[in-house]
């Protein structure tokens, strides 16, 4: 589940190298991972400055690239590029901190799936970790990837949003 190793694997692939020849203005903007599914793999998203188009590389055993339309973002949000070297705290340590806090603050909520996103929105570099629980609620954590500090955490009801 190491994001740096996953990124290195992508950079070494011929699919990525061929794609990059025509898309040199595109940079890494997001890394997404969901556990608890039969296919657990990283998805690395690339966009250009205008965020007019997005390409996602699915890091399966055989790397798959998908072209998407515009990025999903609010009109006033600014999507920044990711510098994986800036994420000083290892994801395993981040997940350990999340689990420790979950047991302390939300012990009755049992996670079924875990969604992990590394992104830079409005100049805030963050790990956003969402635990999807059996109770039709999620626990959302926003974590600083440089210090490992949990900036915020909250419960959101899935049903209330419907």
N, C-alpha and C positions, 0 to 999 in steps of 0.2 A: 504494500500500500504506500510505498515511499514515493512521494510526488517528484522529487528531484530525479530519481532513477527512471521514473516513467517519462519525464520530460526528456532526459538524455536518450532514452530508447526512441522516442519520437524523432528527435533531431538526427539520429543516425539512420532513420528509415529512408528508403528511396522515394516513397510516397511523399513524405514531407519535403525532401530536397527538391523534387520535381515541382511540387506545388509552390514552394518558396520562390522559384525562379520568376513566376508571374505575379507573386503577391508579397514582394519584399517590404511593402509598407504596412503589412499586417503584423501585429504583435500579440503575444499571449495576454488575454484579458480575464480568463476564468479557468478554474480547475474544479470539476464536480465529480463526486463519487457517492454512490448509494450502496450501502450494505443491506443485507437481508433479502436480496433478490438472488435468483439462480445464477445470473451473470453479474458479478461484481467487477467493475472496471472503471478507470478514470476516464473522464471526458475533458479534453483540453480545448478551450475556445479561443479563437483568434479573431480580431477585428482590426479595422484601420481607424485613423483619427476620427473620421466622420461617423463611425459605427454604422455605416450604410449596409454592411453585409457582415455576416459572421460565418466562420467555418469551424466545425467541431471535429476533432479527431478522437474517435472512440478507440481507446487503448485495449482492445481485445487481443487474443493471441495473434490474430491477423488484424493489423490496424485498418480501421475504416474511417474515411473522411466523408462528412456530410456538409453540404452548403445550406445555410439557413438564410432567411431574409434578414430584415433589420433585427437588431438586438432588442430583447425585452428589457425596457427601462422606462422610467418616467421621463417626461420631456425635460424636466429641470435637473435631472441627474447627470453627472459626468462620469463616464466609465474610464478608468485609468488602466495602464498596462501593469502587468505583474513582474516583479523582480523576485524570483524564487530564492535567490541568495539572501534576500532581506528577511525571509521567514526563518528567524534564528531558532525558534523553539520547535523541536521535532513534533510532528503530528501525533505520534504515539503518546508523548507527554501531555499534549493538549487534550487528547481523548481521555487520558487518565484523570485529568483535572475535571473534565466534564462529568465523568462517571462518579467521581468523588462528590461533586456538588449535587448531582442527581440523587444519589443515595441519601445525602444530608437533607436537602430541601424538598425533593419530590420522590420520596422512597416508595410511595404507593403506585407510581406511574411506571409501568414496565414497557421499555422500548421494544418495538418489533422491527423497525428499520431506522437507519441512520443516514442522513443526507449531509454531506460535507462539501462546502463551497469555499474556495479561496478567491477573493476578489478585491478590487480596489475601486470603490464607488465614492465619488465626491472627496477624493484624496484621503479616504480612510481605508487603509489596508487591513483586511479582516478575514479571519476564519469564521464562517457562519455555519454552525452545526445545529441541525434540527433532528430531534428524536421524535419519531412517529410512534405514539403509544397506543396500547390496546383500548384505552378509554376514549378514542376519537378526539384526542388532544395531542398537541405537539409541544415540546419544550424547545425553545429557540435560545441558542447561546451565541453571543458575539464576542470573539476573542482576538486580542492583539497578537499577531503572529511573530512580532519581534520580542515582546516581553513575556507572552503567555498569559497575561492578565485577562481574566474574564470581565469584559466591559459591562455586559448586561446579560440577563436571562429572564425569560418569561414563558408563561403557558398561553397557548392560543387554542381555542376550541375549533376543530375542523367543522363541526356541525353549525356553529354560529355563523360561519362565513358563507354558508350556503343560502 
